[in-house]
Amino acid sequence: MTTSQHSTDVIAGDSPLTVGGRSFRSRLLVGTGKYRSNADMVRAIEASGAEVVTVAVRRVDLNRAKEESLLHHLDPARWFLLANTAGCYSAEDAIRYARLAREAGFNEFVKLEVIGDQETLLPDVDGLLEATRVLVKEGFTVLPYTNEDLITALKLEDAGAAAVMPLASPIGSGLGLLNPYSIRTIKRRLSVPVIVDAGVGTASDACVTMEQGVDGILMNTAIAEAEHPVLMAQAMRQAVAAGREAFLAGRMPRREVAVPSSPARGMLE
Amino acid sequence: MGGRLMSEMMITVNGESRMIPHPATLTDLLQHLDLDPRAVVVELNREIIRRPRLAETWLTNGDTVELVHFVGGG
């Protein structure tokens, strides 16, 4: 599907992912980091069918002023740019980055990250809550990256988050969905969309995550660091759709004993 | 800047000290650095300067400027 500008991945009978009053054509959101080249990145994003793509805010490299900017490759009319505050370790820093991102002039959305630990990149929930409150007050549509803790998720919703983004496992780890129970609980208890962010490693991880009933998944490394990013992007697109369909279909109950699929009656004497 | 006596001033841009002609606005600085104002966001002494104000915001000796843009990220 090369016509992603107009096509949609919304499944028949399903509603589209809607965050902060805006609907998107795919439940898969993708990052733009770590690709071997900008051409690889664009091909993979196209293959993923994603509409929302995340970007980071960094200093312009003044020694390479003529380098082509990311936006030279990613047409903002075609993709929805979701700026993140990756690399920020305090509410103050994250707020500063969010304001700079908004000034770029594309939208009011921010994927809010306030990191608390360098090794695990787990969120600092105090800082996250503080920054969410401040940015919501300033009119931002805030999507905080958080851990799989229900209480934090509830507090973020209460603070005005437009969606909550709990992790499947640590950023860039590729460990998959470590705690499906917590993710299901968060989804069941929150009214705002739940978009799982980080930790998905391969297509089955994405599928299992969507089967929990969450509203979407954001991933970067799983695609960018795959040996063949375009192929993995296609796989992720199908896995997200399959997981969503399986969730909507309503799975059979789990049983501890076997139940035959063929009739017990009519057997030969 | 026509007619004025040209001098220089020291400012910090993205963490690096630079001598630039004085007087200069932020628009002059971007031009000096060969940067497209539509492709960067400018912070002067921790305050965001919106694009319409770049041409009317004068730099002074010792100012700290941050020039940021979007890069790949997750």
Interface residues (C-beta under 8 A of the other chain):
Chain A: G31 T32 G33 K34 Y35 M41 T54 V55 A56 V57 R58 R59 V60 L62 A65 K66 S69 L70 L71 L81 A83 N84 A86 R96 R99 L100 A101 E103 A104 I171 G172 A198 L218 M219 N220 T221
Chain B: V13 N14 G15 E16 L33 D34 L35 A39 V40 V41 E43 R46 I48 R50 E66 L67 V68 H69 F70 V71 G72 G73 G74
